[in-house]
């Protein structure tokens, strides 16, 4: 971390030296300095020396956890947190959310069926598959930025998976449990409720991985496939997190902790861009903000840190088979005894990519369009990051209207 500290101090001195310049010159120079130092820090965080040091630290911490029985304490805390989560869930899923009916499912998840006053124009329902990392409501964060409500206004019947909080009893659930069994049950239930023979499957981030796998194994049930910030090809220049993963002993970590702690994920997300994390609040509030802007800012912040533990076995499979071995994009991944062949995906595909996404690189997502066999396939790119690809002004002005038009054309 000495690289980041030294660069941060240098950036602060440089910022102070130009703070007295008149606008817009002073602000322009400050922005350039911030960008330069941010890039340099991030480059240092991807070096072999740093990633090896980080891997050694995590390995040492894992050994310590075993010797101090910290792993058992974490499992007890996780169980308590699960009880707490069930208590506050009705509040979190009600305030500012689109009203929904909870459809209980067999297994450790639920499906939300969103209620709507808008007339339903299309028979093909949309099933949104959320990531395993963060809560499902990023696409329904606030009424004015809700993608769910936008789809409803267009006339679609919308559903979404809610993977809930895993417990120590779920540690051995595999990726196949999610991508094959759970998602298959969800699709079957939505088709049963709507009477539709197939659905539009919409996968966000790691939910896109699940949607890809399901669509390859059960193409007959998917009318359209939409992938949103979905990582798949790891033979490309890595992001910071991908660089760290290369030396990460995921098997040992999962064996120790079972489910991957949400705190571990939050720390990793913060460290990938330490300068932005340190300066985010000062920069945001350095200029007047409306109450509407402040509410949205803190809504996003709340969602970012509302990470959930990831089931250990599924996490291990994703890291080992998809991130490290890059089997999914090469059509070499075996799941539940079945080969996941993306060439079997022949339905219309819309691939949404954020060119400034530092969690899921554009290169990692773009390849999907080339690998699937669909003749009707399209890539939409937007110069924004991972969250901005969901709720930013640019997304609502440019991206979602185009997605909506694509949906309309492919749902009649």
GUMAR-291608 format. One line per 4 residues: number of its first residue (from 1); for each residue x, z negated, y negated of N, C-alpha, C. Coordinates in steps of 0.1 Angstrom, whole numbers, plus 5000, padded with zeros to 4 digits. Last residue first. Example, Ala and Ser with C-alpha at 12.3 -4.5 7.8 and 13.67 -1.06 7.14 Angstrom:
2> 5128:4929:5022:5137:4929:5011:5129:4921:5000; 5132:4922:5057:5123:4922:5045:5132:4922:5033;
! end
This chain:
412> 4570:5298:5093:4557:5304:5093:4554:5310:5106; 4595:5288:5090:4585:5279:5096:4572:5285:5097; 4614:5302:5076:4616:5300:5090:4606:5291:5097; 4606:5301:5049:4607:5314:5056:4609:5313:5071;
408> 4607:5274:5045:4595:5281:5044:4595:5294:5051; 4635:5270:5047:4626:5263:5056:4612:5270:5056; 4645:5284:5025:4649:5288:5038:4639:5282:5049; 4633:5269:5004:4629:5283:5006:4633:5288:5020;
404> 4647:5245:5008:4632:5246:5009:4627:5260:5011; 4673:5253:5002:4670:5248:5015:4655:5249:5018; 4669:5259:4975:4673:5269:4984:4670:5265:4999; 4662:5233:4965:4652:5245:4964:4656:5256:4973;
400> 4686:5219:4972:4674:5217:4979:4663:5227:4977; 4707:5231:4954:4707:5231:4969:4694:5230:4975; 4700:5229:4926:4705:5241:4932:4703:5242:4947; 4689:5204:4918:4687:5216:4910:4690:5229:4918;
396> 4697:5186:4937:4683:5188:4935:4680:5200:4927; 4725:5189:4934:4719:5191:4947:4704:5194:4945; 4729:5181:4908:4732:5195:4912:4725:5198:4925; 4722:5154:4909:4714:5164:4901:4716:5178:4905;
392> 4725:5142:4944:4730:5145:4930:4721:5154:4923; 4719:5136:4970:4710:5131:4959:4714:5134:4945; 4735:5149:4989:4722:5145:4992:4713:5143:4980; 4759:5155:4980:4753:5166:4987:4739:5162:4991;
388> 4768:5131:4971:4763:5140:4961:4755:5152:4967; 4779:5121:4994:4766:5115:4990:4760:5125:4979; 4802:5138:4996:4793:5135:5008:4779:5130:5003; 4804:5159:4966:4809:5151:4977:4799:5148:4987;
384> 4803:5195:4956:4800:5180:4954:4805:5173:4967; 4797:5224:4953:4809:5217:4949:4806:5202:4946; 4782:5236:4982:4779:5230:4969:4792:5223:4965; 4771:5263:5004:4781:5254:4999:4778:5249:4985;
380> 4754:5272:5032:4752:5269:5018:4763:5259:5014; 4754:5297:5056:4761:5285:5051:4759:5284:5036; 4733:5308:5082:4737:5309:5068:4744:5296:5065; 4719:5330:5107:4727:5318:5103:4732:5320:5089;
376> 4707:5347:5131:4702:5343:5118:4708:5330:5115; 4720:5348:5154:4722:5360:5146:4717:5357:5132; 4738:5322:5171:4727:5326:5163:4730:5339:5154; 4759:5311:5184:4756:5325:5187:4744:5330:5179;
372> 4785:5292:5167:4771:5293:5173:4768:5308:5174; 4809:5296:5153:4809:5294:5167:4796:5296:5174; 4804:5300:5125:4811:5311:5133:4810:5309:5148; 4793:5276:5118:4785:5288:5116:4791:5300:5124;
368> 4814:5258:5123:4802:5257:5131:4794:5271:5130; 4833:5260:5103:4835:5267:5116:4823:5268:5124; 4825:5244:5082:4823:5258:5081:4824:5265:5094; 4833:5217:5087:4819:5221:5088:4817:5236:5089;
364> 4860:5216:5082:4855:5210:5095:4841:5215:5098; 4862:5225:5057:4868:5233:5068:4863:5228:5081; 4852:5205:5041:4844:5218:5042:4849:5226:5054; 4854:5173:5057:4860:5184:5050:4852:5197:5052;
360> 4839:5144:5051:4837:5156:5061:4842:5168:5053; 4850:5129:5031:4847:5123:5044:4846:5134:5054; 4852:5144:5008:4865:5138:5013:4862:5130:5026; 4838:5172:4995:4835:5161:5005:4848:5156:5010;
356> 4836:5194:4980:4844:5183:4975:4843:5171:4983; 4819:5211:4993:4833:5216:4991:4842:5205:4986; 4796:5205:5017:4801:5200:5004:4816:5203:5002; 4773:5225:5033:4787:5221:5032:4790:5216:5018;
352> 4749:5232:5058:4751:5228:5044:4765:5221:5043; 4737:5258:5076:4748:5249:5076:4752:5245:5061; 4711:5267:5095:4715:5266:5081:4725:5255:5081; 4701:5289:5121:4710:5278:5117:4713:5278:5102;
348> 4677:5300:5145:4682:5300:5131:4690:5287:5127; 4690:5296:5179:4680:5295:5169:4686:5297:5155; 4711:5295:5197:4707:5309:5192:4696:5308:5182; 4735:5279:5213:4726:5277:5201:4723:5291:5195;
344> 4753:5284:5231:4739:5285:5236:4730:5282:5224; 4777:5279:5220:4773:5293:5220:4759:5295:5225; 4783:5253:5224:4776:5257:5212:4772:5271:5211; 4779:5236:5252:4784:5249:5248:4776:5253:5236;
340> 4787:5210:5269:4781:5212:5256:4787:5225:5250; 4781:5205:5303:4790:5211:5293:4782:5214:5280; 4771:5174:5317:4768:5188:5312:4778:5192:5302; 4776:5148:5323:4778:5157:5333:4775:5172:5330;
336> 4773:5136:5298:4763:5133:5308:4764:5143:5319; 4793:5161:5285:4785:5149:5281:4774:5147:5292; 4822:5176:5278:4813:5173:5289:4806:5160:5285; 4834:5202:5257:4830:5188:5258:4820:5186:5269;
332> 4842:5227:5250:4849:5221:5262:4844:5207:5265; 4839:5242:5227:4829:5243:5238:4835:5238:5251; 4854:5236:5205:4860:5245:5215:4851:5248:5227; 4840:5217:5192:4840:5231:5186:4846:5241:5195;
328> 4844:5195:5210:4831:5200:5207:4831:5215:5202; 4871:5188:5212:4865:5195:5223:4852:5201:5219; 4892:5175:5198:4885:5187:5192:4878:5195:5203; 4906:5153:5204:4908:5164:5213:4901:5177:5208;
324> 4899:5136:5181:4913:5138:5185:4915:5150:5194; 4871:5141:5175:4881:5140:5165:4895:5143:5170; 4859:5143:5202:4856:5153:5191:4867:5153:5180; 4870:5125:5220:4867:5138:5224:4865:5148:5213;
320> 4876:5101:5204:4885:5106:5214:4882:5121:5217; 4854:5097:5187:4868:5097:5182:4877:5104:5192; 4832:5098:5205:4832:5107:5193:4847:5108:5188; 4838:5077:5223:4837:5091:5227:4838:5101:5216;
316> 4838:5055:5206:4851:5059:5214:4850:5073:5218; 4811:5054:5199:4822:5056:5189:4835:5061:5195; 4799:5048:5223:4796:5061:5216:4807:5064:5206; 4810:5023:5228:4813:5034:5238:4810:5047:5231;
312> 4801:5007:5206:4815:5009:5209:4818:5021:5218; 4779:5015:5180:4780:5011:5194:4794:5016:5199; 4788:5003:5149:4786:5014:5157:4788:5011:5171; 4771:4982:5125:4781:4984:5135:4777:4996:5144;
308> 4762:4999:5094:4759:4991:5106:4770:4992:5116; 4764:4996:5058:4768:5002:5071:4764:4993:5082; 4757:4994:5031:4747:4990:5041:4751:4996:5055; 4773:5004:5012:4778:4992:5019:4768:4986:5029;
304> 4758:5026:5004:4772:5028:5008:4777:5016:5016; 4734:5014:4994:4734:5022:5007:4748:5024:5012; 4743:5002:4971:4737:4994:4982:4737:5001:4995; 4751:5025:4956:4761:5014:4960:4756:5006:4972;
300> 4726:5037:4953:4736:5044:4960:4747:5034:4965; 4715:5017:4936:4708:5021:4949:4718:5028:4958; 4731:5017:4914:4732:5006:4923:4724:5008:4936; 4724:5043:4904:4738:5040:4907:4739:5028:4917;
296> 4697:5041:4899:4702:5050:4910:4716:5047:4914; 4697:5022:4879:4690:5019:4891:4695:5028:4903; 4711:5036:4859:4717:5024:4865:4711:5020:4878; 4694:5057:4853:4707:5060:4859:4713:5048:4865;
292> 4672:5042:4843:4670:5050:4855:4683:5054:4861; 4683:5031:4820:4679:5022:4831:4677:5030:4844; 4711:5050:4809:4697:5047:4809:4694:5038:4821; 4743:5041:4796:4735:5046:4807:4720:5041:4805;
288> 4771:5047:4775:4758:5042:4777:4750:5049:4788; 4803:5044:4792:4794:5051:4783:4780:5046:4785; 4815:5029:4811:4823:5031:4799:4815:5039:4788; 4804:5026:4835:4798:5018:4824:4806:5019:4811;
284> 4821:5042:4851:4807:5045:4850:4800:5038:4838; 4846:5030:4848:4844:5043:4843:4829:5046:4842; 4842:5004:4860:4846:5005:4846:4844:5019:4840; 4834:5013:4887:4825:5005:4878:4829:5006:4863;
280> 4857:5027:4897:4843:5033:4897:4834:5026:4886; 4882:5018:4900:4879:5022:4887:4864:5027:4885; 4886:5012:4927:4890:5002:4917:4884:5005:4903; 4877:5035:4940:4870:5023:4942:4873:5012:4932;
276> 4896:5054:4930:4882:5055:4926:4874:5042:4929; 4919:5043:4942:4918:5044:4928:4903:5045:4923; 4914:5044:4970:4915:5031:4964:4914:5032:4948; 4901:5060:4992:4902:5064:4978:4903:5052:4970;
272> 4903:5048:5016:4906:5062:5016:4907:5068:5002; 4895:5022:5013:4909:5025:5013:4912:5040:5012; 4867:5024:5017:4873:5020:5004:4887:5024:5003; 4865:5031:5044:4859:5040:5033:4865:5037:5020;
268> 4877:5008:5056:4883:5022:5057:4878:5031:5047; 4858:4989:5048:4872:4988:5044:4879:5001:5045; 4836:4998:5063:4835:4997:5048:4849:4996:5042; 4844:4995:5089:4841:5008:5084:4841:5008:5069;
264> 4847:4968:5091:4859:4976:5094:4856:4990:5088; 4821:4959:5087:4831:4956:5077:4844:4964:5079; 4809:4967:5110:4805:4975:5098:4816:4972:5087; 4828:4969:5141:4822:4961:5129:4820:4970:5117;
260> 4818:4985:5169:4828:4986:5158:4822:4979:5146; 4812:4966:5199:4807:4975:5188:4817:4974:5176; 4840:4955:5212:4827:4960:5216:4822:4970:5206; 4865:4945:5205:4853:4941:5197:4840:4946:5202;
256> 4882:4953:5226:4883:4940:5220:4870:4936:5213; 4875:4979:5233:4876:4969:5244:4876:4955:5238; 4879:4991:5208:4865:4989:5214:4865:4979:5225; 4907:4989:5206:4898:4983:5196:4884:4981:5201;
252> 4915:5004:5228:4919:4990:5227:4910:4983:5217; 4905:5029:5221:4901:5023:5234:4903:5008:5233; 4917:5036:5197:4903:5033:5197:4898:5026:5210; 4943:5034:5181:4941:5031:5195:4926:5027:5197;
248> 4951:5059:5159:4942:5048:5161:4940:5046:5176; 4964:5081:5150:4972:5071:5156:4964:5058:5159; 4943:5097:5140:4952:5103:5150:4960:5092:5157; 4929:5084:5120:4924:5083:5133:4934:5088:5144;
244> 4943:5090:5096:4944:5077:5101:4940:5076:5116; 4934:5117:5093:4948:5114:5095:4950:5100:5101; 4907:5112:5088:4911:5119:5100:4926:5117:5103; 4908:5100:5063:4903:5092:5075:4907:5099:5088;
240> 4918:5121:5048:4926:5109:5049:4921:5101:5061; 4913:5152:5066:4910:5143:5055:4919:5131:5057; 4935:5178:5079:4927:5166:5080:4924:5159:5067; 4932:5212:5084:4939:5202:5076:4930:5189:5075;
236> 4917:5216:5117:4919:5220:5103:4927:5210:5096; 4907:5209:5140:4919:5216:5141:4923:5221:5127; 4882:5198:5141:4893:5190:5137:4907:5196:5140; 4850:5206:5135:4863:5213:5138:4874:5204:5132;
232> 4829:5189:5127:4829:5195:5141:4843:5200:5144; 4806:5171:5106:4820:5174:5110:4820:5179:5125; 4782:5180:5083:4784:5177:5097:4799:5181:5101; 4765:5183:5060:4778:5176:5060:4782:5171:5074;
228> 4739:5191:5079:4741:5187:5066:4754:5178:5066; 4721:5217:5095:4733:5207:5096:4737:5204:5082; 4692:5226:5111:4699:5224:5098:4709:5213:5099; 4677:5248:5132:4687:5237:5131:4693:5237:5117;
224> 4644:5256:5145:4654:5257:5135:4664:5246:5135; 4633:5250:5170:4630:5262:5163:4640:5266:5153; 4641:5235:5200:4645:5236:5185:4642:5249:5179; 4637:5236:5226:4629:5227:5219:4632:5227:5204;
220> 4655:5253:5238:4641:5257:5238:4632:5248:5230; 4680:5241:5238:4677:5251:5227:4662:5255:5227; 4694:5217:5248:4679:5219:5248:4675:5229:5238; 4721:5217:5244:4716:5213:5257:4701:5217:5259;
216> 4724:5224:5217:4731:5232:5227:4726:5229:5241; 4709:5205:5205:4704:5219:5204:4711:5228:5214; 4724:5182:5210:4710:5184:5216:4706:5198:5216; 4747:5188:5196:4748:5186:5210:4734:5188:5216;
212> 4737:5189:5169:4744:5201:5175:4744:5200:5191; 4726:5164:5166:4717:5175:5166:4724:5187:5172; 4750:5149:5167:4740:5146:5177:4730:5158:5178; 4762:5159:5144:4769:5160:5157:4759:5159:5168;
208> 4744:5151:5125:4746:5165:5127:4753:5168:5140; 4749:5124:5125:4736:5128:5130:4736:5143:5133; 4772:5124:5111:4773:5122:5126:4760:5125:5132; 4756:5143:5087:4769:5137:5091:4770:5136:5106;
204> 4723:5149:5097:4732:5145:5086:4744:5138:5091; 4702:5174:5109:4712:5164:5112:4721:5162:5101; 4671:5184:5118:4679:5183:5106:4689:5171:5108; 4652:5207:5135:4661:5195:5137:4670:5195:5125;
200> 4619:5216:5138:4631:5218:5130:4640:5206:5130; 4606:5220:5171:4607:5214:5159:4619:5220:5151; 4579:5232:5194:4593:5229:5190:4594:5224:5176; 4552:5232:5197:4560:5234:5209:4575:5232:5206;
196> 4531:5206:5183:4540:5218:5182:4549:5219:5194; 4516:5184:5183:4511:5195:5191:4519:5208:5190; 4524:5161:5171:4520:5172:5163:4514:5184:5170; 4529:5143:5192:4520:5139:5181:4515:5151:5173;
192> 4546:5158:5209:4533:5153:5214:4524:5149:5203; 4567:5162:5192:4560:5174:5197:4546:5170:5202; 4576:5136:5189:4572:5143:5178:4563:5155:5182; 4584:5131:5216:4573:5123:5210:4567:5130:5197;
188> 4604:5149:5220:4592:5149:5229:4581:5142:5222; 4623:5139:5202:4617:5153:5200:4604:5154:5208; 4628:5114:5212:4623:5115:5199:4616:5129:5197; 4639:5120:5237:4626:5112:5237:4620:5113:5223;
184> 4662:5133:5229:4652:5140:5237:4639:5133:5236; 4675:5112:5216:4670:5124:5208:4660:5132:5216; 4680:5096:5239:4673:5091:5227:4667:5103:5219; 4695:5115:5257:4683:5107:5261:4674:5103:5248;
180> 4715:5129:5240:4706:5135:5251:4693:5127:5253; 4726:5115:5220:4725:5129:5218:4715:5135:5229; 4725:5087:5231:4720:5091:5218:4716:5106:5217; 4736:5088:5256:4724:5081:5254:4717:5085:5241;
176> 4760:5102:5252:4749:5109:5259:4736:5102:5257; 4775:5082:5241:4771:5092:5232:4760:5100:5238; 4764:5051:5258:4772:5063:5256:4767:5072:5245; 4764:5017:5256:4756:5029:5255:4765:5040:5251;
172> 4778:4993:5257:4782:5004:5267:4773:5016:5266; 4767:4976:5238:4781:4980:5237:4784:4992:5246; 4743:4964:5237:4743:4978:5236:4757:4984:5236; 4745:4937:5236:4739:4942:5248:4740:4957:5248;
168> 4753:4931:5211:4763:4931:5221:4758:4936:5234; 4733:4956:5192:4737:4942:5196:4748:4943:5207; 4727:4977:5164:4731:4975:5178:4735:4960:5180; 4701:4982:5143:4713:4975:5144:4716:4973:5158;
164> 4687:5017:5141:4686:5002:5140:4700:4996:5142; 4683:5043:5139:4690:5039:5150:4691:5023:5151; 4656:5062:5132:4662:5050:5127:4669:5043:5139; 4648:5096:5125:4653:5086:5134:4658:5074:5127;
160> 4619:5109:5110:4633:5106:5109:4637:5095:5119; 4596:5135:5100:4600:5124:5108:4615:5121:5107; 4571:5153:5082:4585:5148:5083:4586:5135:5091; 4555:5183:5077:4553:5170:5083:4567:5165:5087;
156> 4555:5201:5046:4560:5198:5059:4557:5184:5064; 4550:5209:5020:4539:5211:5030:4544:5208:5044; 4565:5204:4998:4565:5218:5003:4554:5220:5014; 4562:5177:4998:4556:5185:4987:4555:5199:4991;
152> 4579:5170:5019:4564:5168:5020:4557:5176:5010; 4604:5176:5009:4599:5184:5020:4584:5182:5022; 4604:5157:4989:4604:5171:4985:4599:5179:4996; 4604:5133:5003:4592:5136:4995:4592:5151:4991;
148> 4630:5135:5014:4618:5134:5023:4605:5139:5015; 4646:5134:4993:4645:5147:5000:4633:5147:5009; 4642:5116:4964:4639:5116:4978:4637:5131:4984; 4646:5110:4938:4657:5117:4945:4654:5118:4960;
144> 4624:5096:4930:4627:5108:4922:4639:5116:4929; 4622:5074:4948:4612:5084:4947:4616:5097:4941; 4654:5069:4965:4644:5066:4954:4634:5077:4953; 4662:5077:4992:4668:5065:4985:4658:5060:4974;
140> 4660:5093:5014:4647:5087:5008:4651:5075:5000; 4683:5099:5025:4675:5111:5021:4661:5106:5015; 4692:5074:5032:4699:5081:5021:4691:5093:5016; 4681:5059:5053:4673:5062:5041:4680:5069:5030;
136> 4695:5052:5076:4688:5065:5076:4683:5069:5062; 4727:5036:5071:4712:5036:5073:4706:5049:5070; 4757:5049:5086:4749:5043:5075:4735:5043:5079; 4765:5057:5113:4773:5048:5104:4765:5041:5094;
132> 4751:5076:5126:4752:5063:5133:4759:5053:5124; 4729:5095:5106:4742:5092:5111:4741:5078:5118; 4696:5108:5115:4706:5101:5107:4719:5099:5114; 4678:5136:5117:4686:5128:5126:4697:5121:5117;
128> 4645:5145:5111:4658:5142:5105:4666:5132:5114; 4624:5169:5121:4629:5156:5125:4643:5155:5120; 4595:5185:5109:4610:5183:5107:4614:5169:5112; 4571:5206:5127:4576:5194:5120:4591:5194:5118;
124> 4553:5235:5122:4566:5230:5127:4571:5218:5120; 4531:5241:5106:4529:5234:5119:4542:5228:5124; 4526:5237:5071:4534:5243:5082:4533:5235:5095; 4512:5224:5052:4510:5239:5053:4517:5245:5065;
120> 4494:5196:5044:4504:5201:5054:4501:5216:5055; 4491:5184:5011:4485:5191:5022:4496:5197:5031; 4503:5152:5002:4504:5166:5001:4498:5173:5013; 4504:5126:5009:4491:5130:5002:4491:5145:5000;
116> 4519:5113:5038:4519:5122:5027:4505:5125:5022; 4542:5093:5057:4528:5096:5053:4529:5104:5040; 4566:5099:5082:4563:5097:5068:4549:5101:5064; 4575:5081:5108:4566:5093:5105:4561:5090:5091;
112> 4605:5071:5123:4596:5070:5111:4588:5083:5110; 4614:5058:5154:4611:5070:5146:4602:5067:5135; 4640:5036:5166:4626:5039:5162:4626:5053:5155; 4660:5022:5193:4658:5030:5181:4643:5032:5178;
108> 4669:5015:5220:4672:5008:5208:4671:5016:5195; 4641:5024:5242:4655:5023:5238:4657:5016:5225; 4613:5042:5234:4620:5035:5246:4635:5035:5243; 4600:5035:5202:4605:5044:5212:4612:5036:5223;
104> 4574:5032:5178:4583:5026:5187:4587:5036:5198; 4571:5045:5147:4568:5049:5161:4578:5043:5170; 4559:5034:5117:4570:5033:5127:4565:5036:5141; 4550:5054:5090:4545:5047:5102:4556:5046:5112;
100> 4558:5050:5055:4559:5056:5069:4553:5048:5079; 4562:5059:5021:4555:5051:5031:4556:5058:5045; 4594:5062:5008:4582:5069:5011:4575:5062:5023; 4607:5033:4991:4607:5043:5002:4594:5050:5003;
96> 4607:5013:4972:4612:5026:4968:4612:5037:4979; 4604:4990:4998:4607:4991:4984:4614:5005:4981; 4604:4993:5026:4592:4995:5019:4595:4998:5004; 4627:4987:5040:4621:5000:5043:4608:5002:5036;
92> 4633:4962:5031:4642:4973:5028:4636:4987:5031; 4612:4947:5041:4614:4948:5027:4622:4961:5024; 4615:4949:5069:4602:4954:5063:4603:4955:5048; 4642:4938:5073:4639:4953:5075:4626:4957:5068;
88> 4647:4912:5072:4646:4919:5059:4642:4933:5060; 4646:4905:5099:4638:4898:5090:4636:4905:5077; 4664:4921:5112:4650:4923:5116:4641:4916:5106; 4687:4910:5101:4683:4924:5097:4669:4926:5101;
84> 4689:4885:5113:4687:4886:5099:4682:4900:5095; 4695:4894:5139:4682:4886:5136:4679:4887:5122; 4719:4906:5135:4708:4914:5140:4695:4907:5137; 4735:4885:5127:4732:4895:5117:4720:4903:5122;
80> 4737:4872:5152:4730:4865:5141:4726:4875:5130; 4752:4891:5166:4739:4887:5171:4731:4881:5160; 4776:4891:5150:4768:4903:5151:4754:4900:5156; 4786:4865:5155:4781:4869:5142:4772:4881:5142;
76> 4792:4869:5182:4782:4859:5179:4777:4862:5165; 4813:4888:5180:4801:4891:5187:4789:4881:5184; 4831:4874:5165:4825:4885:5159:4812:4889:5166; 4839:4855:5183:4832:4850:5171:4825:4862:5164;
72> 4852:4871:5201:4840:4864:5205:4832:4859:5193; 4874:4879:5186:4864:4889:5191:4851:4883:5195; 4888:4857:5182:4881:4862:5171:4870:4872:5175; 4905:4845:5200:4891:4846:5203:4882:4850:5192;
68> 4931:4847:5194:4924:4837:5187:4909:4836:5190; 4938:4868:5211:4945:4855:5213:4937:4844:5206; 4922:4889:5200:4921:4885:5214:4927:4871:5216; 4931:4890:5174:4917:4887:5176:4915:4883:5191;
64> 4958:4898:5178:4955:4885:5172:4941:4881:5175; 4954:4924:5187:4961:4914:5195:4957:4900:5191; 4942:4935:5164:4935:4935:5176:4940:4924:5186; 4964:4933:5146:4951:4925:5143:4943:4924:5156;
60> 4981:4951:5157:4985:4937:5157:4973:4928:5154; 4966:4975:5154:4969:4970:5167:4973:4956:5167; 4965:4976:5126:4952:4974:5133:4955:4969:5147; 4993:4979:5121:4986:4968:5116:4973:4965:5123;
56> 4998:5004:5133:5005:4992:5138:4998:4979:5133; 4982:5020:5117:4979:5019:5131:4985:5006:5137; 4996:5017:5093:4982:5013:5094:4978:5011:5108; 5020:5029:5099:5020:5015:5095:5006:5009:5097;
52> 5011:5055:5104:5018:5048:5115:5017:5033:5112; 5003:5063:5079:4993:5062:5090:4998:5054:5102; 5027:5061:5064:5016:5052:5061:5006:5051:5073; 5043:5081:5077:5047:5067:5076:5036:5058:5074;
48> 5028:5104:5074:5030:5099:5088:5034:5084:5087; 5004:5104:5047:5018:5106:5052:5019:5099:5066; 4981:5099:5034:4980:5108:5046:4994:5110:5052; 4986:5085:5012:4978:5078:5022:4977:5087:5035;
44> 4999:5104:4996:5007:5093:5002:4999:5086:5013; 4976:5118:4987:4986:5125:4995:4995:5114:5002; 4963:5098:4972:4957:5103:4984:4967:5111:4993; 4981:5096:4951:4978:5084:4959:4973:5089:4973;
40> 4980:5121:4940:4992:5117:4945:4990:5105:4955; 4953:5123:4931:4958:5132:4941:4971:5127:4948; 4953:5102:4912:4944:5101:4923:4949:5110:4935; 4971:5113:4894:4975:5101:4901:4966:5099:4913;
36> 4955:5135:4884:4969:5137:4890:4973:5125:4899; 4932:5123:4875:4931:5133:4886:4945:5134:4893; 4942:5107:4854:4935:5101:4866:4935:5110:4878; 4952:5127:4837:4961:5117:4843:4954:5111:4855;
32> 4928:5141:4831:4939:5148:4838:4948:5138:4845; 4914:5120:4818:4909:5126:4830:4919:5133:4838; 4931:5116:4796:4929:5106:4805:4924:5111:4819; 4929:5141:4783:4942:5137:4789:4940:5126:4799;
28> 4902:5140:4776:4906:5151:4785:4920:5147:4791; 4901:5118:4759:4894:5117:4772:4899:5128:4781; 4917:5129:4738:4921:5117:4745:4914:5116:4759; 4902:5151:4729:4915:5153:4734:4919:5141:4743;
24> 4877:5151:4717:4877:5150:4732:4891:5150:4738; 4888:5119:4705:4880:5126:4714:4878:5141:4709; 4921:5110:4695:4907:5113:4692:4901:5121:4703; 4940:5084:4712:4939:5098:4707:4924:5101:4705;
20> 4943:5060:4722:4940:5060:4708:4939:5074:4703; 4950:5063:4749:4937:5057:4746:4933:5058:4731; 4974:5070:4758:4966:5081:4752:4952:5076:4747; 4985:5048:4769:4993:5055:4759:4985:5066:4752;
16> 4967:5039:4788:4968:5032:4776:4976:5039:4765; 4973:5058:4808:4960:5058:4802:4961:5051:4789; 4999:5050:4815:4997:5064:4809:4984:5064:4802; 4994:5025:4826:5003:5026:4814:5001:5040:4807;
12> 4978:5032:4848:4973:5023:4837:4981:5025:4824; 4995:5048:4863:4983:5054:4857:4978:5046:4846; 5014:5029:4871:5018:5040:4863:5006:5046:4856; 4997:5013:4887:5003:5007:4875:5008:5018:4865;
8> 4991:5031:4907:4980:5026:4899:4986:5020:4886; 5016:5036:4918:5009:5047:4911:4998:5042:4902; 5020:5011:4930:5030:5016:4920:5023:5028:4912; 4999:5008:4947:5000:4999:4936:5009:5004:4926;
4> 5002:5030:4965:4990:5030:4957:4992:5020:4945; 5027:5023:4977:5025:5036:4970:5014:5035:4960; 5022:4999:4989:5030:4999:4977:5030:5012:4970; 5008:5000:5012:5000:5000:5000:5009:5000:4987;
! end
